Amino acid sequence: MEIPAQMKPLCWGAVGGAAALALIGFNWGGWVTAGTADAMAKQRADAAVVTALAPICVENFRRETDAAAQQAALKKASSWQQGTLVEKAGWATMPGKDTPNTGVARACAEMISKLEL
């Protein structure tokens, strides 16, 4: 089967248009692959969990009898160590869990350092 000469530019135009559509759609149109969409959803879910649980961590801290002294110790620590200190104190370990949430611990440390006791 032979393609008529008038059809060749039409076919090449369709191929070029499809390529341009895909290029524009993925770069500027907001299209994403399923893997990228899953990664974005996981990041948003993790951020929502941290936002919801960090205030509980702060309340766990407030219940401590020596909260002011522990806040002073937390403020003296470097910013990258503060989350670890919150994890070790157990404030970022939520009820029903055996291990602390690292993201919650970091957010909690930031919130604790801003508290006025």
Chimera marker file (.cmm) of the C-alpha trace (Angstrom):
<marker_set name="trace">
<marker id="1" x="0.000" y="0.000" z="0.000" r="1" g="1" b="0" radius="0.5"/>
<marker id="2" x="1.374" y="3.342" z="-1.000" r="1" g="1" b="0" radius="0.5"/>
<marker id="3" x="0.539" y="6.584" z="0.792" r="1" g="1" b="0" radius="0.5"/>
<marker id="4" x="-0.526" y="9.387" z="-1.554" r="1" g="1" b="0" radius="0.5"/>
<marker id="5" x="1.837" y="12.359" z="-1.737" r="1" g="1" b="0" radius="0.5"/>
<marker id="6" x="-0.790" y="14.721" z="-0.316" r="1" g="1" b="0" radius="0.5"/>
<marker id="7" x="-1.051" y="12.628" z="2.892" r="1" g="1" b="0" radius="0.5"/>
<marker id="8" x="2.646" y="12.712" z="3.865" r="1" g="1" b="0" radius="0.5"/>
<marker id="9" x="2.608" y="16.345" z="5.125" r="1" g="1" b="0" radius="0.5"/>
<marker id="10" x="-0.611" y="15.593" z="7.030" r="1" g="1" b="0" radius="0.5"/>
<marker id="11" x="0.956" y="12.578" z="8.755" r="1" g="1" b="0" radius="0.5"/>
<marker id="12" x="4.137" y="14.469" z="9.645" r="1" g="1" b="0" radius="0.5"/>
<marker id="13" x="2.037" y="17.358" z="10.966" r="1" g="1" b="0" radius="0.5"/>
<marker id="14" x="0.072" y="14.961" z="13.177" r="1" g="1" b="0" radius="0.5"/>
<marker id="15" x="3.284" y="13.417" z="14.536" r="1" g="1" b="0" radius="0.5"/>
<marker id="16" x="4.811" y="16.861" z="15.170" r="1" g="1" b="0" radius="0.5"/>
<marker id="17" x="1.603" y="18.108" z="16.784" r="1" g="1" b="0" radius="0.5"/>
<marker id="18" x="1.429" y="15.099" z="19.096" r="1" g="1" b="0" radius="0.5"/>
<marker id="19" x="5.065" y="15.589" z="20.125" r="1" g="1" b="0" radius="0.5"/>
<marker id="20" x="4.510" y="19.314" z="20.728" r="1" g="1" b="0" radius="0.5"/>
<marker id="21" x="1.347" y="18.592" z="22.734" r="1" g="1" b="0" radius="0.5"/>
<marker id="22" x="3.185" y="16.109" z="24.963" r="1" g="1" b="0" radius="0.5"/>
<marker id="23" x="6.141" y="18.470" z="25.428" r="1" g="1" b="0" radius="0.5"/>
<marker id="24" x="3.941" y="21.418" z="26.341" r="1" g="1" b="0" radius="0.5"/>
<marker id="25" x="1.618" y="19.331" z="28.523" r="1" g="1" b="0" radius="0.5"/>
<marker id="26" x="4.359" y="17.754" z="30.659" r="1" g="1" b="0" radius="0.5"/>
<marker id="27" x="6.543" y="20.867" z="30.932" r="1" g="1" b="0" radius="0.5"/>
<marker id="28" x="4.016" y="23.672" z="31.317" r="1" g="1" b="0" radius="0.5"/>
<marker id="29" x="0.567" y="22.096" z="31.401" r="1" g="1" b="0" radius="0.5"/>
<marker id="30" x="0.892" y="20.432" z="34.789" r="1" g="1" b="0" radius="0.5"/>
<marker id="31" x="0.705" y="16.870" z="33.526" r="1" g="1" b="0" radius="0.5"/>
<marker id="32" x="2.570" y="14.327" z="35.660" r="1" g="1" b="0" radius="0.5"/>
<marker id="33" x="3.188" y="10.616" z="35.554" r="1" g="1" b="0" radius="0.5"/>
<marker id="34" x="1.569" y="8.255" z="38.032" r="1" g="1" b="0" radius="0.5"/>
<marker id="35" x="4.846" y="7.873" z="39.934" r="1" g="1" b="0" radius="0.5"/>
<marker id="36" x="5.215" y="11.631" z="40.336" r="1" g="1" b="0" radius="0.5"/>
<marker id="37" x="1.593" y="11.954" z="41.441" r="1" g="1" b="0" radius="0.5"/>
<marker id="38" x="2.127" y="9.225" z="44.058" r="1" g="1" b="0" radius="0.5"/>
<marker id="39" x="5.275" y="10.932" z="45.365" r="1" g="1" b="0" radius="0.5"/>
<marker id="40" x="3.475" y="14.276" z="45.603" r="1" g="1" b="0" radius="0.5"/>
<marker id="41" x="0.548" y="12.673" z="47.435" r="1" g="1" b="0" radius="0.5"/>
<marker id="42" x="2.913" y="10.999" z="49.911" r="1" g="1" b="0" radius="0.5"/>
<marker id="43" x="4.687" y="14.296" z="50.621" r="1" g="1" b="0" radius="0.5"/>
<marker id="44" x="1.389" y="16.051" z="51.237" r="1" g="1" b="0" radius="0.5"/>
<marker id="45" x="0.148" y="13.253" z="53.480" r="1" g="1" b="0" radius="0.5"/>
<marker id="46" x="3.372" y="13.291" z="55.510" r="1" g="1" b="0" radius="0.5"/>
<marker id="47" x="3.113" y="17.063" z="55.902" r="1" g="1" b="0" radius="0.5"/>
<marker id="48" x="-0.489" y="16.732" z="57.059" r="1" g="1" b="0" radius="0.5"/>
<marker id="49" x="0.486" y="14.110" z="59.635" r="1" g="1" b="0" radius="0.5"/>
<marker id="50" x="3.232" y="16.354" z="61.006" r="1" g="1" b="0" radius="0.5"/>
<marker id="51" x="0.852" y="19.308" z="61.158" r="1" g="1" b="0" radius="0.5"/>
<marker id="52" x="-1.728" y="17.260" z="63.031" r="1" g="1" b="0" radius="0.5"/>
<marker id="53" x="0.618" y="15.517" z="65.478" r="1" g="1" b="0" radius="0.5"/>
<marker id="54" x="3.107" y="18.275" z="66.379" r="1" g="1" b="0" radius="0.5"/>
<marker id="55" x="0.645" y="20.006" z="68.755" r="1" g="1" b="0" radius="0.5"/>
<marker id="56" x="0.154" y="16.682" z="70.574" r="1" g="1" b="0" radius="0.5"/>
<marker id="57" x="3.918" y="16.468" z="70.992" r="1" g="1" b="0" radius="0.5"/>
<marker id="58" x="3.971" y="19.988" z="72.445" r="1" g="1" b="0" radius="0.5"/>
<marker id="59" x="1.240" y="19.014" z="74.904" r="1" g="1" b="0" radius="0.5"/>
<marker id="60" x="3.289" y="15.976" z="75.929" r="1" g="1" b="0" radius="0.5"/>
<marker id="61" x="6.166" y="18.365" z="76.600" r="1" g="1" b="0" radius="0.5"/>
<marker id="62" x="3.978" y="20.773" z="78.606" r="1" g="1" b="0" radius="0.5"/>
<marker id="63" x="2.970" y="17.933" z="80.935" r="1" g="1" b="0" radius="0.5"/>
<marker id="64" x="6.569" y="17.509" z="82.089" r="1" g="1" b="0" radius="0.5"/>
<marker id="65" x="7.245" y="18.740" z="85.611" r="1" g="1" b="0" radius="0.5"/>
<marker id="66" x="10.510" y="20.419" z="84.581" r="1" g="1" b="0" radius="0.5"/>
<marker id="67" x="9.339" y="21.784" z="81.236" r="1" g="1" b="0" radius="0.5"/>
<marker id="68" x="11.115" y="25.127" z="81.621" r="1" g="1" b="0" radius="0.5"/>
<marker id="69" x="14.478" y="23.468" z="82.295" r="1" g="1" b="0" radius="0.5"/>
<marker id="70" x="14.017" y="21.073" z="79.402" r="1" g="1" b="0" radius="0.5"/>
<marker id="71" x="13.060" y="23.954" z="77.112" r="1" g="1" b="0" radius="0.5"/>
<marker id="72" x="16.270" y="25.762" z="78.116" r="1" g="1" b="0" radius="0.5"/>
<marker id="73" x="18.298" y="22.628" z="77.346" r="1" g="1" b="0" radius="0.5"/>
<marker id="74" x="16.527" y="22.285" z="74.003" r="1" g="1" b="0" radius="0.5"/>
<marker id="75" x="17.278" y="25.899" z="73.095" r="1" g="1" b="0" radius="0.5"/>
<marker id="76" x="20.967" y="25.392" z="73.945" r="1" g="1" b="0" radius="0.5"/>
<marker id="77" x="21.218" y="22.447" z="71.547" r="1" g="1" b="0" radius="0.5"/>
<marker id="78" x="21.958" y="23.052" z="67.887" r="1" g="1" b="0" radius="0.5"/>
<marker id="79" x="18.975" y="23.086" z="65.550" r="1" g="1" b="0" radius="0.5"/>
<marker id="80" x="19.879" y="19.736" z="63.976" r="1" g="1" b="0" radius="0.5"/>
<marker id="81" x="20.065" y="18.080" z="67.426" r="1" g="1" b="0" radius="0.5"/>
<marker id="82" x="16.780" y="19.434" z="68.759" r="1" g="1" b="0" radius="0.5"/>
<marker id="83" x="14.627" y="16.874" z="66.930" r="1" g="1" b="0" radius="0.5"/>
<marker id="84" x="16.759" y="14.063" z="68.333" r="1" g="1" b="0" radius="0.5"/>
<marker id="85" x="16.348" y="15.428" z="71.851" r="1" g="1" b="0" radius="0.5"/>
<marker id="86" x="12.564" y="15.505" z="71.438" r="1" g="1" b="0" radius="0.5"/>
<marker id="87" x="12.625" y="11.922" z="70.130" r="1" g="1" b="0" radius="0.5"/>
<marker id="88" x="14.741" y="10.734" z="73.084" r="1" g="1" b="0" radius="0.5"/>
<marker id="89" x="12.419" y="12.452" z="75.566" r="1" g="1" b="0" radius="0.5"/>
<marker id="90" x="9.513" y="10.482" z="74.090" r="1" g="1" b="0" radius="0.5"/>
<marker id="91" x="7.296" y="13.474" z="73.335" r="1" g="1" b="0" radius="0.5"/>
<marker id="92" x="7.108" y="12.622" z="69.612" r="1" g="1" b="0" radius="0.5"/>
<marker id="93" x="6.068" y="9.014" z="70.260" r="1" g="1" b="0" radius="0.5"/>
<marker id="94" x="2.342" y="8.949" z="69.710" r="1" g="1" b="0" radius="0.5"/>
<marker id="95" x="-0.049" y="6.719" z="71.660" r="1" g="1" b="0" radius="0.5"/>
<marker id="96" x="-0.117" y="3.220" z="70.208" r="1" g="1" b="0" radius="0.5"/>
<marker id="97" x="3.293" y="3.602" z="68.535" r="1" g="1" b="0" radius="0.5"/>
<marker id="98" x="6.650" y="2.243" z="69.615" r="1" g="1" b="0" radius="0.5"/>
<marker id="99" x="8.873" y="4.698" z="67.744" r="1" g="1" b="0" radius="0.5"/>
<marker id="100" x="8.802" y="8.480" z="67.415" r="1" g="1" b="0" radius="0.5"/>
<marker id="101" x="7.974" y="10.254" z="64.169" r="1" g="1" b="0" radius="0.5"/>
<marker id="102" x="11.065" y="12.186" z="63.045" r="1" g="1" b="0" radius="0.5"/>
<marker id="103" x="9.103" y="14.862" z="61.191" r="1" g="1" b="0" radius="0.5"/>
<marker id="104" x="6.868" y="15.416" z="64.192" r="1" g="1" b="0" radius="0.5"/>
<marker id="105" x="9.930" y="15.639" z="66.451" r="1" g="1" b="0" radius="0.5"/>
<marker id="106" x="11.516" y="18.362" z="64.321" r="1" g="1" b="0" radius="0.5"/>
<marker id="107" x="8.293" y="20.380" z="64.121" r="1" g="1" b="0" radius="0.5"/>
<marker id="108" x="7.702" y="19.871" z="67.829" r="1" g="1" b="0" radius="0.5"/>
<marker id="109" x="11.211" y="21.068" z="68.709" r="1" g="1" b="0" radius="0.5"/>
<marker id="110" x="10.630" y="24.213" z="66.700" r="1" g="1" b="0" radius="0.5"/>
<marker id="111" x="7.308" y="24.830" z="68.433" r="1" g="1" b="0" radius="0.5"/>
<marker id="112" x="8.753" y="24.141" z="71.896" r="1" g="1" b="0" radius="0.5"/>
<marker id="113" x="11.614" y="26.567" z="71.375" r="1" g="1" b="0" radius="0.5"/>
<marker id="114" x="9.069" y="29.311" z="70.576" r="1" g="1" b="0" radius="0.5"/>
<marker id="115" x="6.928" y="28.645" z="73.668" r="1" g="1" b="0" radius="0.5"/>
<marker id="116" x="6.846" y="31.181" z="76.456" r="1" g="1" b="0" radius="0.5"/>
<marker id="117" x="6.890" y="29.323" z="79.772" r="1" g="1" b="0" radius="0.5"/>
<link id1="1" id2="2" r="1" g="1" b="0" radius="0.2"/>
<link id1="2" id2="3" r="1" g="1" b="0" radius="0.2"/>
<link id1="3" id2="4" r="1" g="1" b="0" radius="0.2"/>
<link id1="4" id2="5" r="1" g="1" b="0" radius="0.2"/>
<link id1="5" id2="6" r="1" g="1" b="0" radius="0.2"/>
<link id1="6" id2="7" r="1" g="1" b="0" radius="0.2"/>
<link id1="7" id2="8" r="1" g="1" b="0" radius="0.2"/>
<link id1="8" id2="9" r="1" g="1" b="0" radius="0.2"/>
<link id1="9" id2="10" r="1" g="1" b="0" radius="0.2"/>
<link id1="10" id2="11" r="1" g="1" b="0" radius="0.2"/>
<link id1="11" id2="12" r="1" g="1" b="0" radius="0.2"/>
<link id1="12" id2="13" r="1" g="1" b="0" radius="0.2"/>
<link id1="13" id2="14" r="1" g="1" b="0" radius="0.2"/>
<link id1="14" id2="15" r="1" g="1" b="0" radius="0.2"/>
<link id1="15" id2="16" r="1" g="1" b="0" radius="0.2"/>
<link id1="16" id2="17" r="1" g="1" b="0" radius="0.2"/>
<link id1="17" id2="18" r="1" g="1" b="0" radius="0.2"/>
<link id1="18" id2="19" r="1" g="1" b="0" radius="0.2"/>
<link id1="19" id2="20" r="1" g="1" b="0" radius="0.2"/>
<link id1="20" id2="21" r="1" g="1" b="0" radius="0.2"/>
<link id1="21" id2="22" r="1" g="1" b="0" radius="0.2"/>
<link id1="22" id2="23" r="1" g="1" b="0" radius="0.2"/>
<link id1="23" id2="24" r="1" g="1" b="0" radius="0.2"/>
<link id1="24" id2="25" r="1" g="1" b="0" radius="0.2"/>
<link id1="25" id2="26" r="1" g="1" b="0" radius="0.2"/>
<link id1="26" id2="27" r="1" g="1" b="0" radius="0.2"/>
<link id1="27" id2="28" r="1" g="1" b="0" radius="0.2"/>
<link id1="28" id2="29" r="1" g="1" b="0" radius="0.2"/>
<link id1="29" id2="30" r="1" g="1" b="0" radius="0.2"/>
<link id1="30" id2="31" r="1" g="1" b="0" radius="0.2"/>
<link id1="31" id2="32" r="1" g="1" b="0" radius="0.2"/>
<link id1="32" id2="33" r="1" g="1" b="0" radius="0.2"/>
<link id1="33" id2="34" r="1" g="1" b="0" radius="0.2"/>
<link id1="34" id2="35" r="1" g="1" b="0" radius="0.2"/>
<link id1="35" id2="36" r="1" g="1" b="0" radius="0.2"/>
<link id1="36" id2="37" r="1" g="1" b="0" radius="0.2"/>
<link id1="37" id2="38" r="1" g="1" b="0" radius="0.2"/>
<link id1="38" id2="39" r="1" g="1" b="0" radius="0.2"/>
<link id1="39" id2="40" r="1" g="1" b="0" radius="0.2"/>
<link id1="40" id2="41" r="1" g="1" b="0" radius="0.2"/>
<link id1="41" id2="42" r="1" g="1" b="0" radius="0.2"/>
<link id1="42" id2="43" r="1" g="1" b="0" radius="0.2"/>
<link id1="43" id2="44" r="1" g="1" b="0" radius="0.2"/>
<link id1="44" id2="45" r="1" g="1" b="0" radius="0.2"/>
<link id1="45" id2="46" r="1" g="1" b="0" radius="0.2"/>
<link id1="46" id2="47" r="1" g="1" b="0" radius="0.2"/>
<link id1="47" id2="48" r="1" g="1" b="0" radius="0.2"/>
<link id1="48" id2="49" r="1" g="1" b="0" radius="0.2"/>
<link id1="49" id2="50" r="1" g="1" b="0" radius="0.2"/>
<link id1="50" id2="51" r="1" g="1" b="0" radius="0.2"/>
<link id1="51" id2="52" r="1" g="1" b="0" radius="0.2"/>
<link id1="52" id2="53" r="1" g="1" b="0" radius="0.2"/>
<link id1="53" id2="54" r="1" g="1" b="0" radius="0.2"/>
<link id1="54" id2="55" r="1" g="1" b="0" radius="0.2"/>
<link id1="55" id2="56" r="1" g="1" b="0" radius="0.2"/>
<link id1="56" id2="57" r="1" g="1" b="0" radius="0.2"/>
<link id1="57" id2="58" r="1" g="1" b="0" radius="0.2"/>
<link id1="58" id2="59" r="1" g="1" b="0" radius="0.2"/>
<link id1="59" id2="60" r="1" g="1" b="0" radius="0.2"/>
<link id1="60" id2="61" r="1" g="1" b="0" radius="0.2"/>
<link id1="61" id2="62" r="1" g="1" b="0" radius="0.2"/>
<link id1="62" id2="63" r="1" g="1" b="0" radius="0.2"/>
<link id1="63" id2="64" r="1" g="1" b="0" radius="0.2"/>
<link id1="64" id2="65" r="1" g="1" b="0" radius="0.2"/>
<link id1="65" id2="66" r="1" g="1" b="0" radius="0.2"/>
<link id1="66" id2="67" r="1" g="1" b="0" radius="0.2"/>
<link id1="67" id2="68" r="1" g="1" b="0" radius="0.2"/>
<link id1="68" id2="69" r="1" g="1" b="0" radius="0.2"/>
<link id1="69" id2="70" r="1" g="1" b="0" radius="0.2"/>
<link id1="70" id2="71" r="1" g="1" b="0" radius="0.2"/>
<link id1="71" id2="72" r="1" g="1" b="0" radius="0.2"/>
<link id1="72" id2="73" r="1" g="1" b="0" radius="0.2"/>
<link id1="73" id2="74" r="1" g="1" b="0" radius="0.2"/>
<link id1="74" id2="75" r="1" g="1" b="0" radius="0.2"/>
<link id1="75" id2="76" r="1" g="1" b="0" radius="0.2"/>
<link id1="76" id2="77" r="1" g="1" b="0" radius="0.2"/>
<link id1="77" id2="78" r="1" g="1" b="0" radius="0.2"/>
<link id1="78" id2="79" r="1" g="1" b="0" radius="0.2"/>
<link id1="79" id2="80" r="1" g="1" b="0" radius="0.2"/>
<link id1="80" id2="81" r="1" g="1" b="0" radius="0.2"/>
<link id1="81" id2="82" r="1" g="1" b="0" radius="0.2"/>
<link id1="82" id2="83" r="1" g="1" b="0" radius="0.2"/>
<link id1="83" id2="84" r="1" g="1" b="0" radius="0.2"/>
<link id1="84" id2="85" r="1" g="1" b="0" radius="0.2"/>
<link id1="85" id2="86" r="1" g="1" b="0" radius="0.2"/>
<link id1="86" id2="87" r="1" g="1" b="0" radius="0.2"/>
<link id1="87" id2="88" r="1" g="1" b="0" radius="0.2"/>
<link id1="88" id2="89" r="1" g="1" b="0" radius="0.2"/>
<link id1="89" id2="90" r="1" g="1" b="0" radius="0.2"/>
<link id1="90" id2="91" r="1" g="1" b="0" radius="0.2"/>
<link id1="91" id2="92" r="1" g="1" b="0" radius="0.2"/>
<link id1="92" id2="93" r="1" g="1" b="0" radius="0.2"/>
<link id1="93" id2="94" r="1" g="1" b="0" radius="0.2"/>
<link id1="94" id2="95" r="1" g="1" b="0" radius="0.2"/>
<link id1="95" id2="96" r="1" g="1" b="0" radius="0.2"/>
<link id1="96" id2="97" r="1" g="1" b="0" radius="0.2"/>
<link id1="97" id2="98" r="1" g="1" b="0" radius="0.2"/>
<link id1="98" id2="99" r="1" g="1" b="0" radius="0.2"/>
<link id1="99" id2="100" r="1" g="1" b="0" radius="0.2"/>
<link id1="100" id2="101" r="1" g="1" b="0" radius="0.2"/>
<link id1="101" id2="102" r="1" g="1" b="0" radius="0.2"/>
<link id1="102" id2="103" r="1" g="1" b="0" radius="0.2"/>
<link id1="103" id2="104" r="1" g="1" b="0" radius="0.2"/>
<link id1="104" id2="105" r="1" g="1" b="0" radius="0.2"/>
<link id1="105" id2="106" r="1" g="1" b="0" radius="0.2"/>
<link id1="106" id2="107" r="1" g="1" b="0" radius="0.2"/>
<link id1="107" id2="108" r="1" g="1" b="0" radius="0.2"/>
<link id1="108" id2="109" r="1" g="1" b="0" radius="0.2"/>
<link id1="109" id2="110" r="1" g="1" b="0" radius="0.2"/>
<link id1="110" id2="111" r="1" g="1" b="0" radius="0.2"/>
<link id1="111" id2="112" r="1" g="1" b="0" radius="0.2"/>
<link id1="112" id2="113" r="1" g="1" b="0" radius="0.2"/>
<link id1="113" id2="114" r="1" g="1" b="0" radius="0.2"/>
<link id1="114" id2="115" r="1" g="1" b="0" radius="0.2"/>
<link id1="115" id2="116" r="1" g="1" b="0" radius="0.2"/>
<link id1="116" id2="117" r="1" g="1" b="0" radius="0.2"/>
</marker_set>
